[in-house]
Amino acid sequence: MAMLPLIVVILFILMSAINVLNEYERGVVFTLGRYSGVRGPGLVIIIPILQRMVKIDTRVVTFDVPPQDIITKDNIPVKVNAVVYFRVIYPDKAVLNVERYMYSTSQLAQTTLRSVLGQQELDDLLTNRDKINQSLQQILDQHTEPWGIKVSAVEVKNVDIPQEMQRAIARQAEAERERRAKIISAEGEYQAAQKLAEASNIISQNPVALQLRYLQTLVEISSENSQTIVFPLPVEFLKAFTSKSNN
């Protein structure tokens, strides 16, 4: 019975010395406070009291950037949130070079989001989303590289615009549609006028063409269900027959 406490202590020491790390985990080991390497995955033996191990998850981490109040370059207040995807590439740097790398990356993402989007106009923020996402990813990846972190993607999720600005954008879009419709109508009138001018030139050069067109119009009128048709007979039309009879 006197040996029972000693046995319990030995078992406790052995259990604390044995560590099993999953495939996606790495252990940063410190010996008497000094960095002594990265271990894992699998079975890792740590000398109790003398050594200490910090576990790091190397899987892709996804976290939401809270909505940020931003004033765009054209002085429009908006509220924007985003999502960031990153993973730890070098576990030793994530432990040695930064305190709480998750918190630091989150704060950096918020400040970068406000800084980059504050330099954009509202139209660019709504239309050039892919370009802005790429710019955010490059800036975050550059700043987190010393921490052993790789930012793989940044996606701007929602852009909340004030109600009065939404109404102004709707009016602007409606005015733009009306402008395009008027331009298309004017272009159609212009093309029709060109064709009429070309037709008049052809008819002026050949009077017989006018008579043929006149006859075609009569055929179209006669196909309708009207009982009586009254139409003027041009003198030029009669001249064509009188000239033939005289000959």
PEMOUR-V364756 format. One record per residue. N is the residue number from 1. RES is the residue in one small letter. PHI is phi in radians with two decimals (* if undefined). BURIAL is I if it has 9 or more other C-alpha atoms within 8 Angstrom, else O. D_FIRST is the distance of its C-alpha to the first C-alpha in Angstrom with 1 decimal. Layout:
BEGIN
N&RES&PHI&BURIAL&D_FIRST  N&RES&PHI&BURIAL&D_FIRST
END
This chain:
BEGIN
1&m&*&O&0.0  2&a&-1.19&O&3.8  3&m&-1.49&O&5.4  4&l&-1.10&O&5.3  5&p&-1.07&O&8.1  6&l&-1.14&O&9.8  7&i&-1.11&O&10.0  8&v&-1.10&O&11.4  9&v&-1.13&O&13.8  10&i&-1.10&O&15.0  11&l&-1.09&O&15.7  12&f&-1.12&O&17.6  13&i&-1.11&I&19.5  14&l&-1.14&O&20.5  15&m&-1.15&O&21.6  16&s&-1.30&I&23.7  17&a&-1.40&I&25.2  18&i&-1.61&I&26.5  19&n&-2.30&I&29.6  20&v&-2.05&O&32.2  21&l&-1.82&I&35.7  22&n&-1.23&I&38.4  23&e&-1.06&O&41.8  24&y&-1.63&I&43.3  25&e&-1.98&I&40.7  26&r&-2.32&I&40.5  27&g&-2.04&I&38.0  28&v&-1.62&I&39.3  29&v&-1.78&I&36.7  30&f&-2.09&I&36.6  31&t&-1.98&I&35.0  32&l&0.91&O&34.6  33&g&1.52&O&37.3  34&r&-1.79&O&39.7  35&y&-1.16&O&40.9  36&s&-2.20&O&39.7  37&g&2.27&O&41.1  38&v&-1.92&I&41.1  39&r&-2.21&I&38.8  40&g&1.81&I&38.7  41&p&-1.42&I&39.1  42&g&1.87&O&36.3  43&l&-1.46&I&32.9  44&v&-2.24&I&32.4  45&i&-1.76&O&29.6  46&i&-2.05&I&29.2  47&i&-1.32&O&27.4  48&p&-1.02&I&25.4  49&i&1.26&O&26.6  50&l&-1.42&O&29.5  51&q&-2.15&I&31.2  52&r&-2.47&I&32.3  53&m&-2.18&I&34.2  54&v&-1.96&O&36.8  55&k&-1.45&O&37.7  56&i&-2.23&I&41.5  57&d&-1.55&O&43.1  58&t&-1.74&I&46.2  59&r&-1.33&O&47.9  60&v&-1.18&O&51.1  61&v&-1.83&O&50.7  62&t&-2.07&O&53.3  63&f&-2.45&O&53.8  64&d&-1.53&O&56.7  65&v&-1.45&I&58.6  66&p&-1.03&O&59.4  67&p&-0.98&O&63.1  68&q&-2.00&I&64.9  69&d&-1.42&I&68.1  70&i&-2.25&I&70.5  71&i&-1.91&I&74.2  72&t&-1.24&I&76.0  73&k&-1.10&I&78.6  74&d&-1.67&O&81.4  75&n&1.06&O&79.8  76&i&-2.03&O&78.4  77&p&-1.33&I&75.1  78&v&-2.38&I&72.7  79&k&-2.16&I&69.1  80&v&-2.23&I&67.3  81&n&-2.21&I&63.9  82&a&-2.62&I&62.5  83&v&-2.29&I&59.6  84&v&-2.11&I&58.1  85&y&-2.03&I&56.4  86&f&-2.63&I&54.3  87&r&-2.58&I&51.4  88&v&-1.47&I&49.4  89&i&-1.64&O&50.7  90&y&-2.09&I&48.9  91&p&-1.06&I&45.4  92&d&-1.11&I&45.2  93&k&-1.18&I&48.4  94&a&-1.14&I&47.3  95&v&-1.69&I&44.3  96&l&-1.44&O&45.9  97&n&-1.69&O&49.5  98&v&-2.62&I&49.1  99&e&-1.63&O&46.8  100&r&0.95&O&46.2  101&y&-1.07&I&48.6  102&m&-1.11&O&48.9  103&y&-1.14&O&50.1  104&s&-1.13&I&52.4  105&t&-1.14&I&54.0  106&s&-1.11&I&54.6  107&q&-1.13&O&56.3  108&l&-1.12&I&58.3  109&a&-1.12&I&59.5  110&q&-1.17&I&60.7  111&t&-1.16&O&62.7  112&t&-1.16&I&64.2  113&l&-1.07&I&65.2  114&r&-1.16&I&67.1  115&s&-1.18&O&68.7  116&v&-1.24&I&69.9  117&l&-1.24&I&71.2  118&g&-1.19&I&72.8  119&q&-1.65&O&75.1  120&q&-1.86&I&76.3  121&e&-1.42&I&79.1  122&l&-1.09&I&78.4  123&d&-1.09&O&80.4  124&d&-1.16&I&78.4  125&l&-1.15&I&75.2  126&l&-1.54&O&76.2  127&t&-1.84&O&77.9  128&n&-1.74&O&76.2  129&r&-1.14&I&72.6  130&d&-1.13&O&71.7  131&k&-1.13&O&73.0  132&i&-1.17&I&71.1  133&n&-1.05&I&67.8  134&q&-1.14&I&68.3  135&s&-1.12&O&69.0  136&l&-1.10&I&65.9  137&q&-1.10&I&63.7  138&q&-1.14&O&65.2  139&i&-1.17&I&64.7  140&l&-1.12&I&61.1  141&d&-1.13&I&60.3  142&q&-1.16&O&61.8  143&h&-1.38&O&59.9  144&t&-1.62&I&56.5  145&e&-1.04&I&56.8  146&p&-1.10&O&55.2  147&w&-1.58&I&52.2  148&g&1.31&I&51.8  149&i&-2.00&I&53.0  150&k&-1.97&I&55.7  151&v&-1.54&I&57.7  152&s&-1.54&I&59.2  153&a&-2.82&I&61.2  154&v&-2.35&I&62.4  155&e&-2.19&O&64.2  156&v&-1.31&I&66.1  157&k&-1.56&O&65.6  158&n&-2.17&O&67.8  159&v&-2.14&I&70.7  160&d&-1.59&O&71.5  161&i&-1.92&I&75.1  162&p&-1.00&O&76.6  163&q&-1.05&O&78.8  164&e&-1.12&O&82.0  165&m&-1.26&O&81.4  166&q&-1.09&I&80.8  167&r&-1.15&O&84.2  168&a&-1.14&O&85.8  169&i&-1.13&O&84.4  170&a&-1.12&O&85.6  171&r&-1.13&O&89.1  172&q&-1.12&O&89.1  173&a&-1.14&O&88.2  174&e&-1.14&O&90.9  175&a&-1.10&O&93.4  176&e&-1.15&O&92.4  177&r&-1.12&O&93.0  178&e&-1.13&O&96.4  179&r&-1.10&O&97.3  180&r&-1.12&O&96.5  181&a&-1.11&O&98.5  182&k&-1.17&O&101.5  183&i&-1.13&O&101.3  184&i&-1.12&O&101.2  185&s&-1.12&O&104.1  186&a&-1.13&O&106.1  187&e&-1.12&O&105.5  188&g&-1.14&O&106.7  189&e&-1.09&O&109.9  190&y&-1.14&O&110.5  191&q&-1.14&O&110.2  192&a&-1.11&O&112.4  193&a&-1.12&O&115.0  194&q&-1.08&O&114.9  195&k&-1.14&O&115.5  196&l&-1.13&O&118.4  197&a&-1.13&O&120.0  198&e&-1.13&O&119.8  199&a&-1.14&O&121.3  200&s&-1.13&O&124.1  201&n&-1.13&O&124.9  202&i&-1.15&I&125.2  203&i&-1.17&I&127.4  204&s&-1.15&O&129.6  205&q&-1.40&O&130.3  206&n&-2.40&O&131.1  207&p&-1.05&O&132.8  208&v&-1.11&O&132.5  209&a&-1.08&I&128.7  210&l&-1.12&I&129.3  211&q&-1.15&I&131.5  212&l&-1.10&O&128.8  213&r&-1.14&O&126.2  214&y&-1.13&O&128.6  215&l&-1.12&O&129.1  216&q&-1.11&O&125.3  217&t&-1.14&O&125.0  218&l&-1.12&O&127.7  219&v&-1.11&O&125.8  220&e&-1.13&O&122.6  221&i&-1.20&O&124.5  222&s&-1.17&I&126.4  223&s&-1.31&O&123.1  224&e&-1.39&O&122.2  225&n&-1.56&O&123.4  226&s&-1.58&O&126.0  227&q&-1.42&O&129.5  228&t&-2.18&O&131.6  229&i&-2.10&O&131.0  230&v&-2.03&O&133.0  231&f&-2.48&O&132.6  232&p&-1.34&O&134.8  233&l&-1.89&O&136.5  234&p&-1.16&O&136.4  235&v&-1.13&O&139.7  236&e&-1.08&O&138.1  237&f&-1.16&I&137.2  238&l&-1.26&I&140.9  239&k&-1.06&O&142.1  240&a&-1.11&O&140.3  241&f&-1.38&O&142.3  242&t&-1.16&O&145.6  243&s&-1.15&O&145.3  244&k&-1.22&O&144.9  245&s&-1.19&O&147.8  246&n&-1.13&O&150.1  247&n&-1.20&O&149.2
END
